[in-house]
Amino acid sequence: MAEAFIEIKDLVKTFDTPAGPLNVLRGIDLEIHKGDFVALVGPSGSGKTTFLNMLTAVDSPTGGDVAVGGVPITQAPQRKLTKWRARNVGIVFQFFQLLPTLTVVENVIAPMDFANVWKPGERRDIALKLLERFDIRDQADKTPDMLSGGQQQRVALARALANNPPLVVGDEPTGNLDRMSAQNVFDLFHQLSDRGTTVIIVTHDRELVKGVPKLMEIVDGTIGETTLAAAAARRSQELRASRTRSAIRGK
């Protein structure tokens, strides 16, 4: 059996709230292998983004261990994690997080400069090729505020691939794209997976995930493999229960 690229053991995340502790992740045990393409689904507030933050060392767990590519990221100091993340993880944030004072091409070059990846003289050409891949090269010298939401999303995708990372993570990475552009991005994710890149995305788009090899659902703070039918049925049940509770409160 292939060695796991991502190993998660007894992962727990609890937030302190005015109402008391909120247990978002409850002892997750999971293995993801190199080249896996995983779509993570689940209702809003179920902990999908929190889980991604644990994988990318954006946040620290309350308990448990996460190792990525043999690196125990829950035990490493933050200074080392910042460099590790820049070289090894491409993140597509839900709200882009482009640097407003840099041009589009400079935003894509920024992670190359930070992690000292590629030769300095090659970085602009590599960035332009990535922008061309997302059909946005003609916007290279504009600043993000001059772009539409969909165009900014494409820039964020190009930036995520800038250092050719072994792990690509996306939180609703196609949420601001039209159907054809979104499908093109998913096709790219499939290609990356075929070449050995591990891809993990959070999405609510049931059509796009039909072709994703692994579908996982987060429910009650735990994660397990599921099917589209099972996930849809569970979501329908949750919606019915929510409507019933609302009707009772309205009486």
C-alpha positions as CSV (number, residue, x, y, z in Angstrom):
1,M,0.0,0.0,0.0
2,A,1.3,3.5,-0.9
3,E,2.7,5.6,1.9
4,A,0.4,8.4,3.0
5,F,1.4,11.9,1.9
6,I,-0.9,13.5,4.5
7,E,-1.4,11.8,7.9
8,I,-3.9,13.1,10.4
9,K,-4.3,11.5,13.8
10,D,-6.9,12.4,16.4
11,L,-7.2,16.0,15.1
12,V,-9.3,18.2,17.4
13,K,-10.1,21.9,17.1
14,T,-12.1,23.7,19.8
15,F,-12.9,27.4,19.8
16,D,-13.8,29.3,22.9
17,T,-17.0,31.2,22.5
18,P,-19.2,33.3,24.9
19,A,-21.5,30.3,25.0
20,G,-18.7,27.9,25.9
21,P,-16.3,25.6,24.0
22,L,-17.3,25.0,20.4
23,N,-15.9,21.6,19.2
24,V,-15.5,22.0,15.4
25,L,-13.2,19.0,14.7
26,R,-13.6,15.9,16.8
27,G,-10.8,13.5,16.7
28,I,-10.3,13.1,12.9
29,D,-8.1,10.2,11.7
30,L,-7.4,10.4,8.0
31,E,-4.8,9.5,5.3
32,I,-4.5,11.2,1.9
33,H,-2.0,9.9,-0.6
34,K,0.2,11.6,-3.1
35,G,-1.7,12.6,-6.2
36,D,-5.1,12.2,-4.6
37,F,-7.8,14.7,-5.7
38,V,-10.2,15.1,-2.9
39,A,-13.4,17.3,-2.7
40,L,-14.6,18.1,0.8
41,V,-18.3,18.8,1.2
42,G,-20.6,19.5,4.1
43,P,-23.1,22.1,5.4
44,S,-22.0,25.7,6.1
45,G,-20.3,25.9,9.5
46,S,-19.4,22.2,9.6
47,G,-15.7,22.9,9.8
48,K,-14.5,22.6,6.2
49,T,-12.4,25.8,6.2
50,T,-11.1,25.0,9.7
51,F,-9.9,21.6,8.5
52,L,-8.1,23.2,5.6
53,N,-6.4,25.6,8.0
54,M,-5.1,22.7,9.9
55,L,-3.6,21.1,6.8
56,T,-1.9,24.2,5.7
57,A,-0.7,25.3,9.2
58,V,-2.6,28.6,8.9
59,D,-4.0,27.7,12.3
60,S,-3.0,25.2,15.0
61,P,-5.2,22.4,16.3
62,T,-6.3,22.0,19.9
63,G,-5.0,18.4,19.8
64,G,-3.8,15.7,17.5
65,D,-1.1,15.6,14.8
66,V,-0.9,16.5,11.2
67,A,2.1,15.5,9.0
68,V,2.4,16.6,5.3
69,G,5.1,15.0,3.2
70,G,6.7,13.6,6.4
71,V,6.8,17.1,8.0
72,P,5.0,17.2,11.4
73,I,3.5,20.6,11.0
74,T,1.7,20.6,14.3
75,Q,5.0,20.4,16.1
76,A,7.1,22.8,14.0
77,P,7.7,26.5,15.1
78,Q,5.7,29.1,13.2
79,R,8.9,30.6,11.7
80,K,9.8,27.4,9.9
81,L,6.1,26.7,8.9
82,T,5.9,30.0,7.1
83,K,8.8,29.0,4.8
84,W,7.6,25.4,4.5
85,R,4.1,26.6,3.5
86,A,5.5,29.0,0.8
87,R,7.4,26.2,-0.8
88,N,5.0,23.3,-0.4
89,V,1.5,24.5,-0.4
90,G,-0.5,26.5,-2.9
91,I,-3.6,28.0,-1.3
92,V,-6.6,29.5,-3.1
93,F,-8.4,31.5,-0.5
94,Q,-12.2,32.1,-0.6
95,F,-11.7,35.9,-0.8
96,F,-8.6,36.0,-3.1
97,Q,-6.3,37.9,-0.6
98,L,-4.3,39.5,-3.5
99,L,-1.9,42.2,-2.5
100,P,-3.6,45.5,-3.6
101,T,-0.5,47.5,-4.2
102,L,1.1,45.0,-6.5
103,T,0.2,44.3,-10.1
104,V,-1.3,41.0,-11.2
105,V,2.0,39.6,-12.4
106,E,3.8,40.8,-9.3
107,N,1.2,39.0,-7.1
108,V,2.1,35.8,-8.9
109,I,5.8,36.5,-8.6
110,A,5.6,37.3,-4.8
111,P,5.6,33.7,-3.5
112,M,8.5,32.9,-5.8
113,D,10.5,35.8,-4.3
114,F,9.5,34.9,-0.8
115,A,10.5,31.2,-1.1
116,N,13.4,31.9,-3.4
117,V,12.0,29.5,-6.0
118,W,13.2,29.7,-9.6
119,K,16.0,32.0,-10.8
120,P,15.1,35.7,-10.5
121,G,15.4,36.2,-14.2
122,E,12.9,33.4,-14.9
123,R,10.2,34.4,-12.5
124,R,8.3,36.9,-14.6
125,D,8.2,34.6,-17.6
126,I,6.9,31.7,-15.4
127,A,4.3,34.0,-13.9
128,L,3.1,35.2,-17.3
129,K,2.8,31.6,-18.5
130,L,0.6,30.8,-15.5
131,L,-1.6,33.8,-16.2
132,E,-1.9,32.7,-19.8
133,R,-3.0,29.3,-18.6
134,F,-5.9,31.0,-16.9
135,D,-6.6,33.3,-19.9
136,I,-5.7,36.4,-18.0
137,R,-2.2,37.4,-19.3
138,D,-3.6,40.6,-20.8
139,Q,-4.3,41.8,-17.3
140,A,-0.8,41.3,-16.1
141,D,0.2,44.9,-15.4
142,K,-3.1,46.0,-13.8
143,T,-3.7,46.1,-10.1
144,P,-6.3,43.7,-8.5
145,D,-8.9,46.5,-8.0
146,M,-9.1,46.9,-11.8
147,L,-10.2,43.3,-12.2
148,S,-13.6,41.6,-11.8
149,G,-14.1,39.0,-9.1
150,G,-13.8,36.2,-11.5
151,Q,-10.5,37.6,-12.9
152,Q,-9.1,38.0,-9.4
153,Q,-10.0,34.4,-8.7
154,R,-7.9,33.3,-11.7
155,V,-5.0,35.4,-10.5
156,A,-5.3,33.7,-7.1
157,L,-5.2,30.3,-8.8
158,A,-2.1,31.3,-10.8
159,R,-0.4,32.5,-7.6
160,A,-1.2,29.2,-5.9
161,L,0.7,27.3,-8.6
162,A,3.7,29.7,-8.7
163,N,6.1,27.5,-6.8
164,N,4.9,24.2,-8.3
165,P,3.8,23.0,-4.8
166,P,3.2,19.3,-4.1
167,L,-0.1,20.3,-2.3
168,V,-2.8,22.5,-3.6
169,V,-5.7,23.5,-1.4
170,G,-8.7,25.5,-2.4
171,D,-11.6,27.0,-0.3
172,E,-14.4,27.4,-2.9
173,P,-11.8,28.0,-5.6
174,T,-14.3,28.4,-8.4
175,G,-17.0,30.2,-6.5
176,N,-16.6,33.4,-8.5
177,L,-16.2,31.8,-12.0
178,D,-18.7,31.1,-14.7
179,R,-19.5,27.5,-15.5
180,M,-17.1,27.1,-18.3
181,S,-14.2,28.7,-16.4
182,A,-15.0,26.6,-13.3
183,Q,-14.9,23.4,-15.4
184,N,-11.6,24.4,-16.9
185,V,-10.2,24.9,-13.4
186,F,-11.4,21.5,-12.3
187,D,-9.8,20.0,-15.5
188,L,-6.6,21.6,-14.4
189,F,-6.9,20.1,-10.9
190,H,-7.4,16.7,-12.5
191,Q,-4.2,17.2,-14.6
192,L,-2.2,18.3,-11.5
193,S,-3.5,15.2,-9.7
194,D,-2.4,13.0,-12.6
195,R,1.1,14.4,-12.4
196,G,1.4,13.7,-8.7
197,T,0.1,16.9,-7.0
198,T,-2.2,16.3,-4.1
199,V,-5.3,18.5,-4.5
200,I,-7.9,19.1,-1.8
201,I,-10.8,21.5,-2.3
202,V,-13.9,22.6,-0.4
203,T,-16.8,23.2,-2.7
204,H,-20.6,23.4,-2.7
205,D,-20.8,22.7,-6.5
206,R,-22.4,19.3,-6.9
207,E,-22.0,19.2,-10.6
208,L,-18.3,19.8,-10.6
209,V,-17.5,17.2,-8.0
210,K,-19.1,14.4,-9.9
211,G,-15.8,13.6,-11.6
212,V,-13.6,14.0,-8.5
213,P,-12.1,10.7,-7.6
214,K,-12.6,11.1,-3.8
215,L,-15.5,12.8,-2.2
216,M,-15.3,13.3,1.6
217,E,-18.0,14.8,3.8
218,I,-17.6,16.5,7.1
219,V,-20.4,15.8,9.5
220,D,-20.5,16.5,13.3
221,G,-16.7,17.3,13.3
222,T,-15.7,14.0,11.7
223,I,-14.8,13.2,8.1
224,G,-15.5,10.1,6.0
225,E,-15.7,9.1,2.3
226,T,-19.2,9.5,0.9
227,T,-21.1,9.6,-2.4
228,L,-22.9,12.5,-4.0
229,A,-26.2,10.8,-3.4
230,A,-25.5,10.2,0.3
231,A,-24.3,13.8,0.8
232,A,-27.3,15.2,-1.0
233,A,-29.7,13.1,1.0
234,R,-28.0,14.2,4.3
235,R,-28.2,17.9,3.2
236,S,-31.8,17.5,2.3
237,Q,-32.6,16.0,5.7
238,E,-30.7,18.8,7.4
239,L,-32.7,21.4,5.5
240,R,-36.0,19.8,6.4
241,A,-35.0,19.7,10.0
242,S,-34.0,23.3,9.9
243,R,-37.3,24.4,8.4
244,T,-39.2,22.4,11.0
245,R,-37.3,24.1,13.8
246,S,-38.0,27.5,12.2
247,A,-41.7,26.7,11.9
248,I,-41.9,25.6,15.5
249,R,-40.1,28.8,16.7
250,G,-42.5,30.9,14.6
251,K,-45.6,29.5,16.3
